[in-house]
Amino acid sequence: MLHLITSFLVSVIAASTPLLLAATGELVAEKSGVLNLGVEGMMLAGAIAGFAAAHATGSPMTGLVAALFAGIALSLVFGVLTLTLQANQTATGLALTIFGRGFSALLGAGYVGIAAPTLGKLHIPLLSGIPLLGPVFLGQDVLVYFALAMLAAVAWAIKNTHAGLVLRAVGDQHEAAHSLGYRVVPIRYAAIAFGGATAGLAGAYMSLAYTPLWAQDLTAGRGWVAVALVTFAAWRPFWLLIGAWLFGALMYLSLYVQAIGLHVPTPLLSALPYLGTIVMLVFISRDKRRIRLNRPAMLGRQFSPRV
């Protein structure tokens, strides 16, 4: 029984980590008033960049760095189009995802079936061997701890620092923030780049740790779920963590049902986590007051500084 519980918790944390990474970055972007629907494309770019770099150098850490820069590069394309050229954010984000899918498939064609070095699990002598607590909390890879630490840092910074106050001001009323002397566009560029970096790392986690291989559409829609989780959490970091863990549990459940041989249609099991996400969003959307109180007022709206 203890073994099953341990296996369940380890699997849930692993499945939730890429979601937590990508959703934390998207939370920061949306707090600044930018809706970036290109998270899926940035994750795929990070996944192939990380895998290719790790395969070429033999170092998974080099792969993480490459994935980070790949995500930032794609996010800055989004920034130029939406912030500088004033393109529609929704349409540009969708185009970015389409581009990311095609570009990653093109670059990854030669890496299918090839092994690459993977992120190893941390091992602390004696402590990692503690039943339940050891494997779950002390036997994960570095990105699991980084994702949790980053979420905590973002939550603290948004609520308690001057930079967080400025970010929220830009997202809630960019004209007022501009009139006070804050540079709205550069702030939003920084928020978008942060979101791209975390999405790239989330993709690298998929190809170097969670399923250490490359396959087309490796992220399987997790970028869309990350965007949905921000709404599910009503732009609150703690609930972002709960949503990521819930999705991870649904994903593990679908795999577990297949493993024990229950006669449930495979497509239905594969769709279970995404159906759960839809149900959660429908449920959350009924609470219009909470959404209105927490949603950045300028989300998705263009800013044109007056001369």
C-alpha positions in Angstrom: 0.0 0.0 0.0 2.8 2.4 0.9 4.5 1.6 -2.3 1.4 2.5 -4.3 1.0 5.8 -2.5 4.7 6.6 -3.0 4.5 5.8 -6.7 1.3 7.9 -7.1 2.8 11.0 -5.4 6.1 10.7 -7.4 4.2 10.4 -10.6 1.9 13.3 -9.8 4.7 15.6 -9.0 6.6 14.6 -12.2 3.5 15.1 -14.4 2.7 18.5 -12.8 6.2 20.0 -13.1 6.1 21.1 -16.8 2.7 22.6 -16.2 3.9 24.5 -13.1 6.9 25.9 -15.0 4.9 27.0 -18.0 1.9 28.3 -16.0 4.1 30.4 -13.6 5.6 32.2 -16.6 2.2 32.7 -18.2 0.9 34.1 -14.8 3.6 36.8 -14.8 2.9 37.6 -18.5 -0.8 37.9 -17.8 -0.2 40.0 -14.6 1.4 42.5 -16.9 -1.7 42.5 -19.2 -0.4 40.3 -22.0 -2.3 37.1 -23.0 0.2 34.8 -24.7 -1.5 31.7 -26.2 1.8 30.6 -27.7 2.9 28.6 -24.7 2.5 25.3 -26.5 4.7 26.5 -29.3 7.4 27.8 -26.9 7.3 24.5 -25.0 7.9 22.5 -28.1 10.7 24.8 -29.2 12.3 24.3 -25.8 11.8 20.6 -25.9 13.6 20.1 -29.2 16.3 22.7 -28.5 17.0 21.1 -25.1 17.1 17.6 -26.5 19.3 18.6 -29.5 21.8 20.5 -27.3 22.0 17.7 -24.7 22.5 15.1 -27.4 25.3 17.2 -29.1 27.1 18.0 -25.9 26.3 15.1 -23.6 25.2 17.6 -20.9 21.6 17.9 -19.9 22.3 21.2 -18.2 23.5 22.6 -21.5 20.2 21.4 -22.9 18.3 23.3 -20.2 20.2 26.5 -21.2 19.5 26.0 -24.9 15.8 25.4 -24.1 15.6 28.5 -22.0 17.0 30.7 -24.8 14.8 29.0 -27.4 11.7 29.9 -25.4 12.9 33.4 -24.9 13.6 33.8 -28.6 10.1 32.7 -29.6 8.5 34.8 -26.9 10.3 37.9 -28.2 8.9 37.3 -31.6 5.5 37.4 -30.0 6.5 40.6 -28.2 7.7 42.4 -31.3 4.5 41.5 -33.1 2.1 42.4 -30.3 3.8 45.2 -28.4 5.8 46.9 -31.1 3.7 46.2 -34.2 0.4 46.2 -32.2 -0.8 42.8 -33.7 -3.7 41.1 -32.0 -2.5 39.0 -29.1 -4.9 36.1 -29.5 -4.2 35.6 -33.2 -0.5 36.1 -32.7 -0.4 33.5 -29.9 -2.2 31.0 -32.0 0.2 31.6 -34.9 3.1 31.2 -32.5 1.9 27.8 -31.4 1.4 26.7 -35.0 4.9 27.9 -35.9 6.4 26.2 -32.9 4.8 22.9 -33.7 6.0 23.0 -37.3 9.5 24.3 -36.5 10.0 21.7 -33.8 8.8 18.9 -36.0 11.2 20.0 -38.8 14.2 20.2 -36.4 13.3 17.1 -34.6 12.9 14.8 -37.6 16.4 13.5 -37.2 16.2 12.9 -33.5 13.3 10.5 -33.4 14.5 7.3 -31.7 17.8 8.7 -30.6 18.8 8.7 -26.9 20.1 11.8 -25.1 21.5 12.3 -21.6 18.7 12.8 -19.0 18.4 14.9 -15.9 19.3 12.6 -13.0 17.5 12.4 -9.7 19.0 14.0 -6.7 20.1 11.6 -4.0 20.8 12.6 -0.4 22.4 9.7 1.6 20.1 8.3 4.2 17.4 10.9 3.8 16.4 9.8 0.3 15.8 6.3 1.6 13.2 7.4 4.1 9.9 5.6 3.2 7.4 7.9 1.3 9.1 11.2 2.2 12.4 10.3 0.7 11.3 9.4 -2.9 8.6 12.1 -3.0 10.4 15.1 -1.6 14.1 14.2 -1.7 14.5 12.1 -4.8 13.3 14.3 -7.6 15.4 16.0 -10.3 16.5 19.6 -10.1 13.7 21.1 -12.2 11.1 19.9 -9.8 12.6 21.9 -6.9 13.3 24.8 -9.2 9.7 24.9 -10.3 8.4 25.0 -6.7 11.0 27.6 -5.7 10.3 29.8 -8.6 6.5 29.7 -7.9 7.2 30.7 -4.3 9.5 33.5 -5.4 7.0 34.8 -8.0 4.2 34.7 -5.5 6.3 36.7 -2.9 7.6 39.2 -5.5 4.2 40.0 -6.9 2.7 40.6 -3.5 5.5 42.1 -1.5 8.0 44.0 -3.8 7.9 47.3 -5.7 8.6 45.4 -8.9 5.5 43.3 -8.3 3.4 46.4 -7.6 4.6 47.9 -10.9 3.8 44.7 -12.7 0.3 44.6 -11.3 -0.2 48.3 -12.0 0.7 47.8 -15.7 -1.7 44.9 -15.9 -4.5 46.7 -14.2 -4.3 50.2 -15.6 -1.5 50.7 -18.1 -2.4 54.3 -18.9 -2.1 55.3 -15.2 1.1 53.4 -14.9 2.5 55.2 -17.9 1.4 58.6 -16.5 3.4 57.8 -13.4 6.6 57.3 -15.5 6.6 53.5 -15.7 7.7 52.1 -19.1 4.8 49.8 -19.9 6.2 48.2 -23.1 9.6 47.3 -21.7 7.9 45.9 -18.6 5.7 43.7 -20.7 8.6 42.6 -22.9 10.4 41.5 -19.7 7.2 39.6 -18.5 6.8 37.9 -21.9 10.5 36.9 -22.0 10.2 35.4 -18.5 7.2 33.4 -19.7 9.1 32.2 -22.7 12.0 31.1 -20.5 9.8 29.1 -18.2 7.9 27.6 -21.2 11.2 26.6 -22.7 12.4 24.9 -19.5 9.0 23.1 -19.3 9.5 21.7 -22.8 13.1 20.6 -21.9 11.7 18.8 -18.8 9.4 16.9 -21.1 12.2 15.7 -23.4 15.0 15.3 -20.9 13.3 14.1 -17.7 9.6 13.2 -18.0 9.8 11.2 -21.2 13.5 11.3 -22.1 13.1 11.2 -25.9 12.0 13.3 -28.8 8.7 12.8 -30.6 6.5 15.2 -32.6 4.0 17.1 -30.5 5.8 15.8 -27.4 4.0 18.3 -25.1 0.6 16.9 -26.1 -1.4 20.0 -25.3 0.2 20.8 -22.0 0.8 24.4 -23.1 -2.9 25.0 -23.5 -3.5 23.4 -20.1 -0.9 25.8 -18.6 -2.8 28.8 -20.0 -6.1 27.3 -18.6 -4.5 26.8 -15.2 -3.9 30.5 -14.8 -7.6 31.2 -15.3 -8.4 28.2 -13.0 -6.2 29.7 -10.3 -7.8 33.1 -10.8 -4.3 34.6 -11.2 -3.3 33.4 -7.7 0.0 31.4 -7.4 -1.2 29.0 -4.6 -4.1 27.8 -6.7 -1.8 27.4 -9.6 0.1 24.8 -7.7 -3.2 23.0 -6.7 -4.4 23.0 -10.3 -1.0 21.6 -11.6 -1.1 18.8 -9.0 -4.8 18.1 -9.9 -4.0 17.7 -13.6 -1.0 15.6 -12.7 -3.2 13.3 -10.7 -5.7 13.0 -13.5 -2.8 12.1 -15.9 -1.5 9.5 -13.6 -4.9 8.0 -13.1 -5.4 7.6 -16.9 -2.0 5.8 -17.2 -2.7 3.7 -14.1 -6.1 2.5 -15.4 -4.4 1.4 -18.6 -1.6 -0.4 -16.7 -4.0 -2.5 -14.6 -5.9 -3.6 -17.7 -9.3 -2.1 -17.2 -11.4 -2.2 -20.4 -11.8 1.5 -20.9 -11.3 3.0 -24.4 -7.8 4.3 -24.7 -8.9 7.6 -26.4 -11.2 8.3 -23.5 -8.4 7.7 -21.0 -6.0 9.9 -22.9 -8.7 12.7 -22.9 -9.4 12.4 -19.2 -7.0 15.1 -18.0 -8.2 17.5 -20.6 -11.8 16.8 -19.9 -11.1 17.4 -16.3 -9.5 20.8 -17.2 -12.6 21.8 -19.1 -14.9 20.8 -16.2 -12.7 22.8 -13.8 -12.8 25.9 -16.1 -16.6 25.7 -16.5 -17.0 25.4 -12.8 -14.6 28.4 -12.2 -16.3 30.5 -14.8 -19.5 30.4 -12.8 -17.9 32.5 -10.1 -17.8 35.8 -12.0 -17.1 37.9 -9.0 -13.8 36.1 -8.2 -12.7 36.4 -11.8 -13.6 40.1 -11.9 -11.7 40.8 -8.7 -8.5 39.0 -9.7 -8.3 39.3 -13.5 -5.9 41.9 -14.8 -8.1 44.6 -16.2 -5.8 45.3 -19.2 -5.4 41.6 -20.1 -5.2 41.3 -23.9 -5.6 45.0 -24.5 -3.1 47.0 -26.6 -1.1 49.9 -25.2 -0.3 52.9 -27.4 1.7 55.5 -25.6 0.6 59.0 -26.3 3.2 61.4 -27.6 
